[in-house]
Amino acid sequence: MNSKAVIKQWTYRFPILTSVIIYSLLGGLSLYLSTRAHGLDIWYASMVFGLLLSQQSYLHWGKQCAAILGTNLLLYLSVFPLSSHLVTSSIVNVFEAIVVAVLMKQVTSKKPSHQSVFDFTVVLFNVLLLPALLGGIAKALLDITFSTNALLEVFVGTFLSSIVGAISVFPIGYYLYISKQSDWVKHDFKMPGALVFIMITAVVNVCALIYMPYPYAYTSLALVLSTLFMPFLGVALNILLNSIISVLFVSLGIITLLPGKNSELFFLLPMLITYLTPILLAITINKYKLAHNKFTSANETIQRMYDYTPVAMLSIDNKGVINAVSEQWLSLLGYPREAVLGRRAIDFLTPASRDYATNYVLPEFFKLGKVERIRYQMHHYDGHIIDVELTSVMEPESLRGGKYFNSLAVIKDVTTEITLTKRLAQERELLETTLMSIGDGVVATDVNGLTRFVNPIAESLLGVRAGEALNKPAEHYIHLIDRHDSTRLPCPIRQVLDSREMYTFEQDAILVSKSGVQYSIQDKTTPIVTSKGELQGVVMVFQDVTELVASNDRMAYLAQHDALTGLPNRTLALDRLYQACSKHSRVPQTFAVAFVDVDNFKHINDSFGHDCGDVVLQTLGKKLNTILRSSDTAARLGGDEFLLLLHGVTDRQAVSQIYEKLNRAISEPIVVNKQSVSVSISIGVCVFPEDGLEPDTLLKRADEAMYQAKSHGRNRLSFYSQSAMQSSLSHVQLQGLINENHKRSEDMFVMTPLIRAVDHSIQGIVVDFDQGRWLPEHKGLDVFVLARQQSLFSQINDLWFLGLNHVLSEVATHGVRDIIVRINDEQILSDEFYHGLKSSIKDLNVNPSKLVLSFQESVLCHGSKTVIDAVSRLKALGLRLDVSEFGVHSISLDFLNLLPLDSVTLGEGLTSQMETEQHNETLTYSLVKLAKSLNLTCCAVTVSTSYQATLLEAMGCDHLLGNYFYKTVNIEQLNVLIDTPQDVMLVSSNQ
C-alpha cells in the first residue's frame, strides 16, 4: 500500500485525531511566530480545519469542533496564562472554521466552481473573505464584552491574521478537494522543474525582503512568472512557502516593519494582494490548458474516427484531389496512404468509369450537391479491378462566394454482389429450366397462397393448365384425400403458410385431379424463407407413386401374411402384440394372448399326407377368422401353431366362450380326398396385464399354458397360472433332482453331428442340454428360470458346468479342434456363469479361440446395455459368439452390428416348412444373404429331406443339422463317426 493510500485510510478511520494533529502543528507554528519579539499573528489553522470539516457529515461536526476547541485552548495555555482573551480567541478560531466548512459545502455543492476566474473569485469571496470578516467581528464584540480593547484594532488584527493565513493555505486545500472531482488540475507535476521555480521564487522573496524597497513588487513578479511554468499545485505550494518565509523573517527580526501604528496593516495587505494575483492567474492558465487539451483531444478523436471508421471514406478538395482517406479505404484498394494523398480521385477509376464520372456523374454532383449509389470500377493496388458503389456529398467546410470547397465520399465494395447477381441470374434460368423438366410436380405460391409457378408434371397430375392456376389460391385446384378412409385432407400449402414448418405426406395421400382421376402421391411442402427468417412463399413438390404404393401394399401383405392360410404371420402378429402392450401405457386395457396347437397334427400328416395337413390348417384358419371379431387377431406362427390376440377381454369366461365356439366349429370332421379327418385343438391363454406386461413374457406364458393343456389330455383350454406351472416342481424337489443328477451330469447332454453343406461331411457335433431327459414329467418348465426364482441357480450352474466339462474332456480326446457352446438366456446375463466358464477354460486347458458360445436371439430383443456388456465380456475371453433362432424375432440391424458375433443359426420353423410354404423359402434365403453381408457363418437346423439340404446349400448356408443326416449320438458313437479332424463343434445347452 502506497503512502497516499495510507494517509487516506488514516484520515477516513481517525478524522478527529487527524484534525487535532494538523491543527496542533499549524496552530503551534502560528503561536510560536506570534510570540517572538517582532512576531506577526498569522493564523493558518482555522482554514485548514474548515476544509477538513467540510469533508465530514454534519453529524460528526460536534465532536470535531469540541476536539479542536480543546486543542486551541491547550495551545494558548501553553503560551499564555488563562484569560478572557484566550477563551474568545479559541471560540473565534473554531467559529471561523465552521463558517469555512458551511460555505465550502454550499459553494461546491451547487456547481463546479473552477470553470472560470469569476467562479473562482466567488469561491474566494465566500470561503476566504466572509469567514475572516465574521471572525473579526465576532472577536471584536467578544473582546469589548470581556476587556477594554479598541473595537477597530481588534477587528483589523483578527481579520488580517485570518485572511492572510487563509489565502496562504486555501489553494492547497482547494486543489486537494477539487482533484477528486475533476481533471482540470491533473497535469504532470514534474517535481524537479517545479522545485526549481519554487526555490527561485523563494530566493527572490528573501532577497527582496532583505535588500529591496517595496519587496512585494519583486515577489509578485517572481510568483507570476513562475505561475506561467508550473501547474496549480506548484503555485499553491509556492504561495504557502513564501507566506511562511515572510512571516518567519518578520518574527525572527530579520526584517523590520515600518514604524507606525498600522505597520502590520501595510505589511500584510500587499502580501495579500501579492498572493491573490498568481492564484487567479493560475486559474486562468488552467482554464486555457483545459480548453486547449479538450480541443486537441477532440481533434485527435475526430481524426482517429475518420481514419478508423468502418467504412471506406475519403475527402476531396475543390480540385478533385484527395486530402484524407480512411484505413478502410486503403485496405479495400490496397494502397499505402502516401500513394493516395495528393492524387486526383478519378485517377483510381478505370477508363470507362472515368469517362462516366466526367460526363455524367460530376455535372449531376455539382448541380445537386450529392450523388448516391453510383457504380464504378476502380484499380486495386495489385492491378485487379473491383466494383464499388459510391455515395458523395459536398462538405461546406468554408463558404466563400457560395462555393463548396470539399466533398466527402463513401465507397462500398460490391464486387461480390455483382458477381453473385450475375450468377444468380444464371442459376435462376437453370432452375426454371430444371423445374420445367423435372419428373416431379412443382407448385410455388407467394406468402398469400396465390400461385406463382406450376410445372408441366403438376399440370398433368392436377388436370389444370398453368394459366388457369396462376394468381389463384392453391386450395382451388389441389384436392387431397386419405387413401385409407377417403377423408378430406388439408391443403399442404395452406398448412405450411399457417405453421411455417415443412409438411409431408408419405404415400398416404391421394390427389384428386380436376377430371376426378386419383393419384397416390408422395409430397413434401416447404416454406420459402429468407436468411432473415422472413416468409416469402411456399413450394410443394409431389410425385406420382400410384404404382409404387400398389406394389408396396402387395409386398407388405405377402411379408405379413401366411401364404397357406392367408392369416397374419408371426411378424405381423408380434407387431400387433407389441402395439397392444405399448398402448396400455397410454390407454389402460385388457386383452388375452392364446396359443393354439392342433392335437396330433404329426399323425395327420403321416397318415393322410401333407396335402391333407395343409387343408386342415387352411380350414382352421378360415374358422378362426369367422368366429373372431374384426378387432381380434388370428395368426399362424408356423407348423400347426396359431396365435390369437383377443382385445377387450375382461375375464376368463369370455375366453372360454370363444373357445367353445371354436371347438364346436372344428368338431365337424374335415373331408379331404373323400377321407374324413377329425381335428381337436389345445389352447393356452394368458391375460394382459394380469399375467405379464412384456410381449415376450406373454408369449412364453401362453405357450406354457398350452403345454399344460396338452399335458392334461389335449383338446382343452388352459389358463396360465404361475402356481400351476411350478407346483409340480417345488424347491425341495428341485434340490433333490440336483443332488440326484450330480453324479451323472454328463447324461444331461445329447449330441448330434453337424454337417458341412458343400460335401455333407461331418463338421462337428451339436451337444444339447436336454431338460426333457432331466425333467421328463415337467415339460415346458425352464429349469434355469425356476432355479433363479428358487435361489438355486448357482447349484444348477455348477451342475451344468460339471456335465459340460466332462463332455468337453471326452470330445477333446476325439481330435475335435473347435467347440461352440449354446447357452441359456438366464446364463448369458449371469456373473456366476461368466466366472464358471472362465474357470472351465483354465482348468481344462482349452484354447478359448476354439470355443463358440451360442445364445438365442430372443435375449437380444431387449436391446439393453446389460446384454451388450454381458456379450462383450464373454467375447473378451477369446471366444467366438453365435446367435440361434436367427430371424424369429425382430432385431435392429444397428443393434446387431454392436455385438461381436461370428455366426448365426436359423430358426427351426424356417427350414421345416420350406417345401410347403414359399414365403418361408424366401425369408430363409433373405436371412442367409443378410448373414453373409454381415460376414457371419450361417447354420440351418431341422433339415429332414434331401430337397431342403440341396436348397440350403444353393442358398449359401454353411452348415446343416437334422435327422436327414444323423440323429443324436453318444460318446462311443461319436468316436466312430469322426474319422478326421473337424473344423467346428457345437455344444448347446438348449432350453
Sequence and secondary structure as in RCSB ss.txt:
>XXXX:A:sequence
MNSKAVIKQWTYRFPILTSVIIYSLLGGLSLYLSTRAHGLDIWYASMVFGLLLSQQSYLHWGKQCAAILGTNLLL
YLSVFPLSSHLVTSSIVNVFEAIVVAVLMKQVTSKKPSHQSVFDFTVVLFNVLLLPALLGGIAKALLDITFSTNA
LLEVFVGTFLSSIVGAISVFPIGYYLYISKQSDWVKHDFKMPGALVFIMITAVVNVCALIYMPYPYAYTSLALVL
STLFMPFLGVALNILLNSIISVLFVSLGIITLLPGKNSELFFLLPMLITYLTPILLAITINKYKLAHNKFTSANE
TIQRMYDYTPVAMLSIDNKGVINAVSEQWLSLLGYPREAVLGRRAIDFLTPASRDYATNYVLPEFFKLGKVERIR
YQMHHYDGHIIDVELTSVMEPESLRGGKYFNSLAVIKDVTTEITLTKRLAQERELLETTLMSIGDGVVATDVNGL
TRFVNPIAESLLGVRAGEALNKPAEHYIHLIDRHDSTRLPCPIRQVLDSREMYTFEQDAILVSKSGVQYSIQDKT
TPIVTSKGELQGVVMVFQDVTELVASNDRMAYLAQHDALTGLPNRTLALDRLYQACSKHSRVPQTFAVAFVDVDN
FKHINDSFGHDCGDVVLQTLGKKLNTILRSSDTAARLGGDEFLLLLHGVTDRQAVSQIYEKLNRAISEPIVVNKQ
SVSVSISIGVCVFPEDGLEPDTLLKRADEAMYQAKSHGRNRLSFYSQSAMQSSLSHVQLQGLINENHKRSEDMFV
MTPLIRAVDHSIQGIVVDFDQGRWLPEHKGLDVFVLARQQSLFSQINDLWFLGLNHVLSEVATHGVRDIIVRIND
EQILSDEFYHGLKSSIKDLNVNPSKLVLSFQESVLCHGSKTVIDAVSRLKALGLRLDVSEFGVHSISLDFLNLLP
LDSVTLGEGLTSQMETEQHNETLTYSLVKLAKSLNLTCCAVTVSTSYQATLLEAMGCDHLLGNYFYKTVNIEQLN
VLIDTPQDVMLVSSNQ
>XXXX:A:secstr
  HHHHHHHHHHH HHHHHHHHHHHHHHHHHHHHTSTT      HHHHHHHHHHTS GGGHHHHHHHHHHHHHHH
HHTTS S HHHHHHHHHHHHHHHHHHHHHHHHHHHS S SSHHHHHHHHIIIIIHHHHHHHHHHHHHHHHHS   
HHHHHHHHHHHHHHHHHHHHHHHHHHHHTTT STT S   HHHHHHHHHHHHHHHHHHHHH SSHHHHHHHHHHH
HHTTS HHHHHHHHHHHHHHHHHHHHTTSS   SSTTHHHHHHHHHHHHHHHHHHHHHHHHHHHHHHHHHHHHHH
HHHHHHHT SSEEEEEETTSBEEEE HHHHHHHT  GGGTTTSBGGGGB HHHHHHIIIIIHHHHHHHSEEEEEE
EEEE TTS EEEEEEEEEEE S  BTTB  EEEEEEEE HHHHHHHHHHHHHHHHHHHHHHH SSEEEEEETTSB
EEEE HHHHHHHT  HHHHTTSBGGGT  EEETTT  EE  HHHHHHHH S EEEEEEEEEE TTS EEEEEEEE
EEEE TTS EEEEEEEEEE HHHHHHHHHHHHHHHB TTT SB HHHHHHHHHHHHHHHTTS   EEEEEEEETT
HHHHHHHH HHHHHHHHHHHHHHHHHHS TTSEEEEEETTEEEEEEET  SHHHHHHHHHHHHHHHSS EEETTE
EE   EEEEEEEETTT SSHHHHHHHHHHHHHHHHHTTSSSEEE  HHHHHHTS HHHHHHHHHHTGGGGGGGEE
EEEEEETTT  EEEEEEEE HHHH TT TT  HHHHHHHTT HHHHHHHHHHHHHHHHHHHHTTT   EEEEE H
HHHT HHHHHHHHHHHHHTT  GGGEEEEEEGGGGGG  HHHHHHHHHHHTTT EEEEEEETSS   HHHHHTS 
  EEEE HHHHHTTTT HHHHHHHHHHHHHHHHTT EEEE    SHHHHHHHHHHT  EE STTT   B HHHHH
HH  S  S  EEE   
